[in-house]
Each structure stands twice: as C-alpha cells, then as structure tokens.
Amino acid sequence: MRKILWAEQLKLKRSSLLIIVLLVPLLILSYELVNFTYRAEFVEKQAEMFGAASMWMYLLYDNSLLFGLGFPLAATLTASVIANIEHQANGWKQTLSMPVSRGKIYVSKFMWLTVSLFLSVTIFLIGMVFLGKVLGFGGPIPWSLLIGDCYGMLIAVLPMMAFQFWLSMTIKNQAFSILIGAISAIMGLFLAAAQTTRWFPLAYPSQASTVVLQYEGLGFNQDFSAFLVINLLLVIALMFIGSIHFAKQNVQ
Amino acid sequence: MNDQILMTNDLTKKYKKHTSVDGLNLRIERGQIYGFLGPNGAGKTTTIRMLLGLIKPTKGNIEIFGQSLKKNRLQILQQIGSLVESPTYYGNLTGRENLEAVRRLRDLPEKRVNEVLEMVRLSKVANRLTKEYSLGMKQRLGIAAAMLSNPDLLILDEPTNGLDPSGIQEIRELIKELPEAGMSVLVSSHLLSEIDQMATQVGIINNGKMIFQDSIERLRQKQKPLLKEQGIKADLQNDFLWLSQTEPAFVSDMNASLVHSGVSVYRLEEVKRTLEDIFLELTGTEGSL
C-alpha cells in the first residue's frame, strides 16, 4: 500500500491541486478580513444582538454558511483534479494492468484527496487564528471550537467526497461530476433549512459549525457529534461500494 | 520444446450484438516474437485488453504462464509489461518521473529507470515535461514503461505508431533482441511489413476471428510462383505468357522452345506474389482502407 501511495503522490506533482486546496480558505478569510474591518461597526452590533460570548464565536458563526457552501465545492474540484490526472494521461489501462489491486489504487487516490482537504482545513484554521490575532479579538483563543469547526467540516463532507470521487473516477467527463457537486453543495443549503431534510447528509456541511445560531442566541452545536458518527459510517459504506464497483469496471 | 506461456481457448467478446472477438485460440511459446496482425477494428486491441484483465471476456478462458488469468491476475501481471494503444503519459511530469511513478508502483530497483531510458534513447529528454514530447517520444516512453519490470512477456499494441522510419527501425531491432534475454513478445500491428521483419510467429485476425496462426516461414511458403499448379501448361494474358515454374533449366528450355517455334521473347521475369497480396487475400478486402 505504501508504494502505491508514493506512486500516486508523484502523479500529483505540478498539478493544479495546490491552487484548489488554497482557494476556499483564502477566499473566505479575505472576505472575513474585509467584513471585520470595513463593516466593523455592523459586525460588533450584530455580535452583541446574537449574544456572542466572544468575537471568535461570531467569526465561527459568520463563516459557517460560506464554509459550508465553499468546502463541498472544494471537495468536488479536488476529487475531480485527482481523478482527472489519470483520465488525461490515458493512464487507467497502464495503472490497472500493473500487479496491484484495483481496490487499493482506488483507496490510495481517496487518501490523497483526504490529505489534500485536511491541508485545506488546516490552512483555514491557521488563517482564522491569525485573523483573530491581527484584528485583536478579545479573550483566549477557543482552540477546541476552532479545531472542531475546521476538522469537523472535513468529516461533514466525507460522504459527499466519497460520492464525488466515485463519480469523477468512473465518468471521464469531469464537467458532469463538477456539475453534480455544485448542485449538491447548493442543495445542502436548502436542505439544511427545513427540520426534517436537515438530517440528509448533503445538508451536514452547512450545519457543521461548532457554533450555531439558536433561539437564545449563539451557542454550541448540539447535533455536531451525531453528524460526525453518521458521516463516518456513511463514508465507509460509500467507499466500500465505490471501490467494488470500480474494481469490476471494464477499462477502455 | 512446447513451452506455452500464453494460451486462450475460445476467447470471445461481445458488445451487445456486435462480436468483437470471436472464439480466439491464441498460442504463444516462450522466446517467440508473436506478430498479431489484422486490419483496423479486427479485434486486436480488444484481445490484448482481455489478456491484461482490463476487460472481461464474454466467453472462453485465458491461461498465462500456466495460470488462469481469472484466478491469478495479479501474479500473472507481475511478469507482464504492456503498452496498449496510445501511450500513457502524465503531462505534468517529466519522462523520468513518469517512469518513476511506474517504478514505485511495481517496487523495482531505481537503476532500472535509467536503463530503460537508455534503451529507448530518451535519456537526453528525460528531464523535460512529457506534455512537450512528440508523439514518437511518448510512444518510446510507453515502451520504456512496459520494459521497466524486465517482464517475461511483453505485450506491445502497435508499438511503432507515430514513430519515424529510423525510430521504427530502432524499436524493431530492440524487439528482435528481447528473446535473447528470455523475453517473449506479443506485438500487434496492422502492417504486415512490420510483422514480417520481426516476428517468428504470426497470428492473423480478421473480424474477430483467427484466420491464420503459424510460423512466419509457413506464411512465406504461400509465396510460391504463380500458376504452379498448371505445371508446364502456360496461361496467356494481355500478351504475357505466365508460367508456373522458374527453375533455370526449365525456363531456358521453355525459352529455347519458344524461340525455336518462332515466338520472339523479349523479357523473362520472375513475378512473386508479395506478402501484402497474401495478407489481403487472407483478410479479404473489406478490412483495408
């Protein structure tokens, strides 16, 4: 498995992967920077109205919708880039006629997808801490909320990642999988708005913030742990089905 | 002597109603260069994809190195190197990195990369991105990747596609040397002249069916002089007298008797049927474009 991982890692060299990994965190962070400086007055008023315990909490709440929309898109694009390297190289027939199990190739590419997005949320985490320090947010840094918000998002998109990855791997035309991913990300926002449909996995990313607006104001997300457990089970199931289907496919 | 390394029985692939490969019985022995010949669309590539386990046959079975491909695919692939149709290249990587990716996947010694680069004469451009490579260079890279693992059986599908004449010559020489190192080669082509110059064994496929499979010598034996079956009897066509025998004694006797009987002979020429003619006759004309 290790040799496959290192072979796959080499294939990602000089690809556009890094741009996509950086794109979403940097876009959201620059939006928040503008928001907290040019609209500082409004932001402070609203934070007070929502009863935010600190500006950190308000930041986490404020970016949850953008992050919840943007990160599934990042996952879609990253999955597409990783799968497309092989499509573009005409590589399937070579890679899959090596003495290596197809399931392992499928899983190792998915692992690089996960690592890439792990990097993306880590950059976001560092960026948020940096932003808070630069803007002089009061109080101690709420590490658990920040870390939970970032890595929780990664777990929240896992099922969608697995699905998008399968689409990108099995269908050569990447426009198709990207379209599906974009629709899913937007659907997630709508699904999250209603009481019953918000339990649909597509709706998790936009609800995966550790800080949510409740009846009494900003508070901790009570459903967070349920989302995580459901998602971990779902991703295992989806990867299992996906890799079996992939291994049985005819390679053209 | 009869050391078969590849054997297919009744290998068939159907796509809906269209039968792409029909009851193929391939036989390849160790140390052979097996020329797999057929017009475009005859089923060569489909057959090769089945041999590599990339697509599943509709019917029939494949045995390589005495093992069933269905059951021991990974062990068999360990000893096979392959190039299927258009070559694989990761454009974002250099030639060397492309081979390095294969090397890592197959867990081979690092020095092999330089060895195969040397073999296909890509050492000079090894550090350039492969998206800048010419078609011929990409093709060589594909051949290099196939040979990287020093396989027992090398499967090359149209390896000389896109190469210039000197490149074709080089690759041909390279392939011809491989059996000395104990390698067996299956090389497909739609060009008979190509196969004629390197293969020891020939299989001709047309419309998915094997129509000839034997040594290249047996194929050449079909190259007998025209109208031999008519013996001394000659055939007059468009002012040419066709004879079936070319032995010097026979020809001079014939010439003498012709001249003696008052027929003026201005030219004696031996006309052989070309291998192309035999090929076209075997495949029919429908397949040729």
HADDOCK unambig.tbl for C-alpha pairs under 7 A between the chains (distance, minus, plus):
assign (segid A and resid 3 and name CA) (segid B and resid 104 and name CA) 5.58 0.50 0.50
assign (segid A and resid 3 and name CA) (segid B and resid 105 and name CA) 5.64 0.50 0.50
assign (segid A and resid 3 and name CA) (segid B and resid 107 and name CA) 6.76 0.50 0.50
assign (segid A and resid 4 and name CA) (segid B and resid 104 and name CA) 6.89 0.50 0.50
assign (segid A and resid 4 and name CA) (segid B and resid 105 and name CA) 5.15 0.50 0.50
assign (segid A and resid 6 and name CA) (segid B and resid 104 and name CA) 6.77 0.50 0.50
assign (segid A and resid 7 and name CA) (segid B and resid 101 and name CA) 4.71 0.50 0.50
assign (segid A and resid 7 and name CA) (segid B and resid 104 and name CA) 5.20 0.50 0.50
assign (segid A and resid 7 and name CA) (segid B and resid 105 and name CA) 5.54 0.50 0.50
assign (segid A and resid 10 and name CA) (segid B and resid 101 and name CA) 6.26 0.50 0.50
assign (segid A and resid 11 and name CA) (segid B and resid 101 and name CA) 6.89 0.50 0.50
assign (segid A and resid 13 and name CA) (segid B and resid 92 and name CA) 6.87 0.50 0.50
assign (segid A and resid 13 and name CA) (segid B and resid 93 and name CA) 6.91 0.50 0.50
assign (segid A and resid 14 and name CA) (segid B and resid 92 and name CA) 5.73 0.50 0.50
assign (segid A and resid 15 and name CA) (segid B and resid 92 and name CA) 6.43 0.50 0.50
assign (segid A and resid 89 and name CA) (segid B and resid 88 and name CA) 5.38 0.50 0.50
assign (segid A and resid 89 and name CA) (segid B and resid 89 and name CA) 4.94 0.50 0.50
assign (segid A and resid 89 and name CA) (segid B and resid 90 and name CA) 4.87 0.50 0.50
assign (segid A and resid 89 and name CA) (segid B and resid 91 and name CA) 6.85 0.50 0.50
assign (segid A and resid 90 and name CA) (segid B and resid 88 and name CA) 5.02 0.50 0.50
assign (segid A and resid 90 and name CA) (segid B and resid 89 and name CA) 6.99 0.50 0.50
assign (segid A and resid 91 and name CA) (segid B and resid 88 and name CA) 5.10 0.50 0.50
assign (segid A and resid 91 and name CA) (segid B and resid 89 and name CA) 6.96 0.50 0.50
assign (segid A and resid 93 and name CA) (segid B and resid 54 and name CA) 6.88 0.50 0.50
assign (segid A and resid 94 and name CA) (segid B and resid 88 and name CA) 6.64 0.50 0.50
assign (segid A and resid 97 and name CA) (segid B and resid 52 and name CA) 5.95 0.50 0.50
assign (segid A and resid 97 and name CA) (segid B and resid 54 and name CA) 6.80 0.50 0.50
assign (segid A and resid 97 and name CA) (segid B and resid 77 and name CA) 6.70 0.50 0.50
assign (segid A and resid 98 and name CA) (segid B and resid 77 and name CA) 6.08 0.50 0.50
assign (segid A and resid 99 and name CA) (segid B and resid 74 and name CA) 4.59 0.50 0.50
assign (segid A and resid 99 and name CA) (segid B and resid 75 and name CA) 6.77 0.50 0.50
assign (segid A and resid 99 and name CA) (segid B and resid 77 and name CA) 4.95 0.50 0.50
assign (segid A and resid 99 and name CA) (segid B and resid 78 and name CA) 5.02 0.50 0.50
assign (segid A and resid 100 and name CA) (segid B and resid 74 and name CA) 6.44 0.50 0.50
assign (segid A and resid 250 and name CA) (segid B and resid 54 and name CA) 5.90 0.50 0.50
assign (segid A and resid 250 and name CA) (segid B and resid 55 and name CA) 4.58 0.50 0.50
assign (segid A and resid 250 and name CA) (segid B and resid 56 and name CA) 6.86 0.50 0.50
assign (segid A and resid 251 and name CA) (segid B and resid 54 and name CA) 5.13 0.50 0.50
assign (segid A and resid 251 and name CA) (segid B and resid 55 and name CA) 5.89 0.50 0.50
